């Protein structure tokens, strides 16, 4: 079994798959070419459909279903209540029956610090079975028993019932019922002081401080009676990161993260539904679950979760207040988790080498593209059109080589790509010509591997390679066949025939070669596609950053355009004198009059225009 799905209308669901094959997503194409048959089972309700979907996914582990895998191994604080003498320990992996779990925590040392503080008040056994048995045989407790951080049930200092009561109190404190323990200790401390048992009162005071320090390690975010899980997503077309914060008694008790391979196209609500089914199939379900988007079968899912919990479960998308703020925090953690996952994947040398070779094989290149340049165009309705050029060498970003362009002929994205490619490679040819090496054999890999050989022009003033001296092995443009064809036309007109070109379309992550009617389809799990996507996304980010800067500057300068009689020369004189529009806005009319050519009336008009005020009558009449 390769895929398990559910649908209210089987006809509509299958029509979405068995439509025009060329128009399907590559992941769906792969699934359909892998499949041999379709079977279905009819159930009575949506809840039954959810239950059957979950059980079959668990049983068959289909390769094309969304799979959640931990981005790292998370430790839990566990209390083995199923044993005669419960033990407190750090545990990872599958959960065991008869054991109470708290967390997960980000680090094991965080658990150990908390346990060390709590053992003063709840001296529960923490030793292994071997140590416990040996202590009982020799009749002497371990070190923790001597320093009063263990009640030493191994040598009979407490009865099994008394030790179990300590373990239950420990669990109650960890579950959020903290107030009654602190109040009880404070009452006992006052009673001890009243009968002049000052040493006992001092010990109780230290116990209270230990509990308070343990509580300080857990962030208070919501009301004391709040038990909820907060779930957030961060995604790109290939993967998604899921983060969960566990809130118990109004405090964040732990967090956990997963990374998802999006082997099938899924909306955020569908990802949430799949995640809830997989996560809460075996885990404890809280009273409330905060999610970033509503699942498509919300009512049925709530009914299923409530049935598993044994009481009502609320599924909410927070809109305002503390819960909304906490959701934003979890979203930031999800974005950071996805960024770290990508960074780990991109920084691995073997993975980068495989990615470059996969690109070379897919595009039929003679060698791996050790230098890749990617170009993207950014604008809003044709205004402030800019383009970016980012450079990746050996699979890593080379930010010192990034360049940005202000487009001169704004006739659409295709024309802009043509212009920027022409300008970049004309500069390359000019700098090669300056050194007399324009006719050098750049195809000689023995001398210039990937265009980085001994013939690279060096600037005599700086001793560094000239700005556009390195030719890339591969030019990637953000777009489909039209953009790829425009880039190839620019290179052909310049006589450059040793640089490969491709386009990467966003919608289906298709790779287009100039002149081809069909795209090159790289597998969704391909490291080559992942690298091309990172290059394209970086070019998009760099272009948008430049576009925003340019648009902001033009908006600021447009305020000066409204001042009557203020031409380009005097506008430039003002900006040179004050350095920026911000400083000009803060200046007084008298300070503006210090600029040559600016009179009193003009200065007052500038102040009014920049501060949104009406000019004075005297200024208007002058």
Secondary structure, DSSP 8 states (H G I E B T S, - for coil): -------S-HHHHHHHHSS-GGGS-HHHHHHHHH---------SSHHHHHHHHHHHHHHH--TTS-EEEESS--EEEEE-TTSSS-BEEEE-SS--TT-EEEEEES-HHHHHHHHHHHTTTS--B-S-HHHHHHHHHHT---HHHHTTSS--GGGTSS-HHHHHHHHHHHHHHHTT--HHHHHHHHHHHHHHHHTT-HHHHHHHHHHHHHHHHHHHTS-B-S-TT--EEEEEEEE-SSEEEEEEEEEETTEEEEEEEEEEE--S---HHHHHHHHHHHHTTTS---SEEE-SS--TTHHHHHHHHHHHHTS--EEE---SHHHHHHHHHHHHHHHHHHHHHHHHHHH-HHHHHHHHHHHHHHHT-SS--SEEEEEEEEEETTEEEEEEEEEEETTEE-GGG-EEEE-S--S-HHHHHHHHHHHHHHHHHHHHHHTT-TTS-TT-TTT-GGG-STTS-B-TTTSSB-TT----SEEEEESSHHHHHHHHHHHHHTT--S-EEEEEETTTTEEE-TT-SS-B---TT-HHHHHHHHHHHHHHHHHHHHHHHHHHHHHHHHHHHTSTT--HHHHHHHHHHHSSHHHHHHS-HHHHTTSTT--HHHHHHHHHHHHT----HHHHH-
